[in-house]
Amino acid sequence: MNDAQQLHRESIIIDGLNASWFLSDSVIKRIHQGGTTAVNATLAAWHNPEEALDMIGQMYEQLDRHATIAMQIRSVADIHAAKAAGKTGFIFGFQDTAPIADKLPLLRAYHELGVRIIQLTYNFENRVGFGCQVAEDNGLTAFGREVIAEMNRLGILVDLSHCGPRTTLEAIAASQKPVAITHANAAAQFPHSRNKSDEALKACAARGGVIGALSFPAMLTPNLPAAVEDYASAIDYLAQMVGVDHVGIGPDFMEEMPAEVVQTVLAGLSLDVISFMESIPPVQNFASAAELPNVTAALLARGYSAADTQKIMGGNWLRLYEQVW
């Protein structure tokens, strides 16, 4: 075992965002194979309350089936317990506030069920604000401010990854607790509507938040095919901008996602863009959550110390969860 492998094995590794099909047994096994201690697992996005509850119920059953290698995460103590047991802990997360509809009390119900991270908007407008694909971002709604306040009270992390520019900045300012951008890169490094401005990234970090670098090739580099070194470069760019204490990983894998779900994810994009995105090869040496050790190795190869590598690979997410949950 080389130094990188040993460091990865000894460290708490936290995947800031994974949107794979967790009802697949092989997905659960690959995430565990990659040495993941805890993962922010997207269980719902644009779904209504009934659909979100159904997915939570199915996820409970899936974790029961894989109890030897997987468990649910409800607290930071659970993350440490997962590490000690050699298991992967699953943090229930949503990528939209659609599952609460217009019913603020549902946030408490979801919290009781174990939901600990919720993204305010997906790509378009909803009841709380505006996503990154709208023509004009008019910022947080009054209901959106109520949602943030209740998430702060309950201990649910506010995620702004898909939010539009104004909604992002207003949410950072409105939240009484640090927020997250779980899966996005710097627009200054690679311009894309899903990547974030310097202003947003610095504001997030200034309030104690963490940004998870995204590995999706179409938002990572124009030099395709992308490789794990490109992902390390995106991490490095963020670290140089906001400081190593405010950067984590948020690859946004979508392993084994059913075709109908992929169609919804791509809804609203032009056919040319959809065709381009579907044709892009995966990141070389980081095509799956099973290859997370390669990111640890890539950071060490770039000259990051073992301590800073541990922060990026999980320590910073752990600190943020301690502050928010």
ZAMARGU-4260 file (C-alpha; in steps of 0.2 Angstrom, whole numbers, plus 5000, padded with zeros to 4 digits):
<rodrens>
0) 5000/5000/5000 | 5007/5017/4995 | 5006/5033/5005 | 4991/5040/4995 | 4981/5023/4998
5) 4986/5023/5016 | 4980/5041/5019 | 4964/5038/5010 | 4961/5022/5020 | 4964/5031/5037
10) 4954/5047/5033 | 4936/5052/5034 | 4931/5053/5016 | 4915/5063/5013 | 4907/5064/4995
15) 4898/5081/4996 | 4885/5076/4982 | 4881/5060/4974 | 4865/5058/4963 | 4867/5040/4958
20) 4853/5027/4958 | 4854/5021/4976 | 4841/5008/4974 | 4855/4998/4963 | 4864/4986/4974
25) 4880/4989/4963 | 4880/5007/4966 | 4880/5005/4985 | 4894/4993/4983 | 4905/5004/4972
30) 4902/5019/4984 | 4908/5008/4998 | 4923/5001/4988 | 4929/5019/4985 | 4932/5021/5004
35) 4918/5033/5006 | 4914/5037/5025 | 4898/5047/5021 | 4889/5053/5006 | 4876/5066/5003
40) 4864/5055/4994 | 4851/5064/4983 | 4834/5055/4986 | 4823/5068/4978 | 4823/5084/4968
45) 4808/5090/4958 | 4798/5077/4966 | 4781/5080/4976 | 4780/5075/4994 | 4772/5058/4990
50) 4786/5054/4978 | 4799/5060/4990 | 4792/5050/5005 | 4791/5034/4994 | 4810/5036/4990
55) 4814/5038/5008 | 4805/5022/5012 | 4814/5013/4998 | 4830/5019/5004 | 4827/5013/5022
60) 4824/4996/5014 | 4840/4997/5004 | 4851/5001/5019 | 4843/4987/5028 | 4848/4975/5014
65) 4866/4982/5014 | 4868/4984/5033 | 4885/4976/5033 | 4892/4990/5023 | 4880/5004/5024
70) 4870/5014/5037 | 4860/5030/5038 | 4868/5046/5044 | 4858/5058/5056 | 4872/5066/5065
75) 4891/5069/5065 | 4893/5055/5078 | 4885/5043/5065 | 4899/5048/5053 | 4912/5043/5066
80) 4903/5027/5069 | 4902/5023/5051 | 4921/5025/5050 | 4924/5015/5065 | 4913/5001/5058
85) 4921/5002/5040 | 4904/5006/5033 | 4898/5020/5021 | 4885/5032/5029 | 4871/5039/5018
90) 4865/5057/5022 | 4848/5059/5015 | 4847/5075/5004 | 4836/5084/4992 | 4841/5094/4977
95) 4825/5105/4977 | 4812/5111/4989 | 4798/5104/4978 | 4796/5090/4991 | 4789/5102/5004
100) 4777/5110/4991 | 4770/5125/5000 | 4770/5117/5017 | 4783/5123/5029 | 4780/5110/5043
105) 4785/5096/5031 | 4803/5102/5034 | 4802/5096/5051 | 4794/5079/5046 | 4808/5077/5033
110) 4821/5081/5047 | 4813/5068/5058 | 4815/5055/5044 | 4834/5060/5042 | 4835/5073/5029
115) 4850/5084/5033 | 4854/5093/5017 | 4842/5102/5005 | 4846/5112/4989 | 4834/5127/4988
120) 4831/5126/4969 | 4834/5115/4955 | 4837/5123/4938 | 4821/5133/4936 | 4810/5144/4947
125) 4801/5137/4962 | 4792/5143/4977 | 4808/5149/4986 | 4818/5156/4972 | 4826/5154/4955
130) 4838/5141/4947 | 4853/5144/4936 | 4843/5141/4920 | 4830/5155/4921 | 4831/5170/4910
135) 4830/5182/4925 | 4834/5178/4943 | 4823/5188/4954 | 4830/5181/4970 | 4822/5173/4986
140) 4804/5174/4988 | 4796/5178/5005 | 4792/5159/5007 | 4811/5156/5003 | 4816/5166/5017
145) 4804/5157/5029 | 4812/5140/5022 | 4829/5145/5026 | 4825/5151/5043 | 4816/5135/5047
150) 4831/5124/5040 | 4843/5134/5051 | 4831/5131/5066 | 4830/5112/5062 | 4848/5109/5057
155) 4846/5106/5039 | 4861/5112/5028 | 4856/5124/5014 | 4863/5120/4997 | 4864/5133/4983
160) 4872/5123/4969 | 4859/5125/4956 | 4853/5142/4962 | 4854/5157/4951 | 4866/5171/4954
165) 4854/5183/4964 | 4846/5169/4974 | 4863/5162/4978 | 4869/5178/4986 | 4853/5182/4994
170) 4852/5165/5002 | 4870/5166/5009 | 4865/5183/5017 | 4849/5177/5024 | 4855/5161/5032
175) 4860/5162/5050 | 4871/5147/5048 | 4885/5143/5035 | 4878/5136/5019 | 4885/5125/5005
180) 4888/5124/4987 | 4889/5105/4987 | 4893/5103/4968 | 4899/5117/4957 | 4916/5124/4951
185) 4922/5142/4948 | 4914/5151/4933 | 4930/5161/4931 | 4940/5145/4928 | 4926/5137/4917
190) 4912/5148/4912 | 4895/5139/4913 | 4878/5144/4920 | 4880/5130/4934 | 4897/5136/4940
195) 4898/5150/4952 | 4905/5168/4952 | 4919/5173/4962 | 4907/5184/4972 | 4896/5169/4977
200) 4911/5158/4981 | 4919/5171/4992 | 4903/5175/5000 | 4900/5157/5004 | 4917/5154/5012
205) 4917/5171/5021 | 4901/5165/5031 | 4910/5148/5035 | 4903/5138/5020 | 4910/5125/5010
210) 4911/5122/4991 | 4911/5105/4983 | 4921/5104/4967 | 4911/5096/4953 | 4918/5082/4942
215) 4905/5082/4928 | 4916/5085/4912 | 4905/5097/4903 | 4907/5109/4918 | 4925/5105/4922
220) 4936/5108/4907 | 4935/5112/4888 | 4950/5100/4885 | 4940/5083/4883 | 4942/5070/4888
225) 4944/5076/4906 | 4955/5066/4918 | 4957/5066/4937 | 4970/5079/4936 | 4958/5091/4929
230) 4947/5088/4944 | 4962/5091/4955 | 4964/5107/4946 | 4947/5113/4949 | 4949/5109/4967
235) 4965/5119/4967 | 4957/5134/4959 | 4944/5135/4972 | 4957/5132/4986 | 4967/5146/4979
240) 4952/5158/4979 | 4943/5154/4995 | 4956/5145/5006 | 4959/5126/5008 | 4947/5126/5023
245) 4932/5130/5012 | 4934/5117/4999 | 4927/5099/4998 | 4923/5086/4985 | 4906/5085/4976
250) 4908/5075/4961 | 4889/5073/4957 | 4890/5055/4950 | 4874/5049/4942 | 4878/5031/4941
255) 4865/5019/4934 | 4852/5033/4933 | 4836/5027/4924 | 4833/5035/4907 | 4817/5043/4912
260) 4826/5052/4927 | 4840/5058/4915 | 4827/5065/4903 | 4820/5076/4917 | 4838/5081/4922
265) 4841/5087/4905 | 4824/5095/4902 | 4824/5113/4895 | 4841/5111/4887 | 4843/5112/4868
270) 4845/5096/4858 | 4862/5100/4853 | 4867/5103/4871 | 4859/5087/4877 | 4868/5077/4863
275) 4885/5085/4868 | 4882/5081/4886 | 4877/5063/4882 | 4892/5060/4871 | 4906/5066/4883
280) 4916/5052/4890 | 4918/5050/4909 | 4933/5058/4918 | 4948/5046/4916 | 4953/5038/4932
285) 4938/5046/4941 | 4923/5038/4932 | 4915/5031/4947 | 4914/5033/4966 | 4924/5018/4967
290) 4939/5028/4961 | 4939/5041/4975 | 4956/5035/4981 | 4963/5043/4964 | 4958/5060/4970
295) 4967/5059/4986 | 4982/5053/4976 | 4980/5067/4963 | 4980/5080/4977 | 4995/5074/4985
300) 5004/5074/4968 | 5000/5092/4966 | 5009/5096/4982 | 4995/5096/4995 | 5000/5091/5012
305) 4992/5076/5020 | 4983/5087/5032 | 4976/5098/5019 | 4971/5083/5008 | 4961/5076/5022
310) 4952/5093/5024 | 4947/5093/5006 | 4942/5074/5005 | 4931/5075/5020 | 4937/5086/5035
315) 4929/5102/5029 | 4912/5094/5026 | 4913/5086/5043 | 4916/5103/5051 | 4902/5111/5042
320) 4890/5097/5047 | 4895/5100/5065 | 4891/5118/5064 | 4874/5116/5055 | 4867/5100/5061
</rodrens>
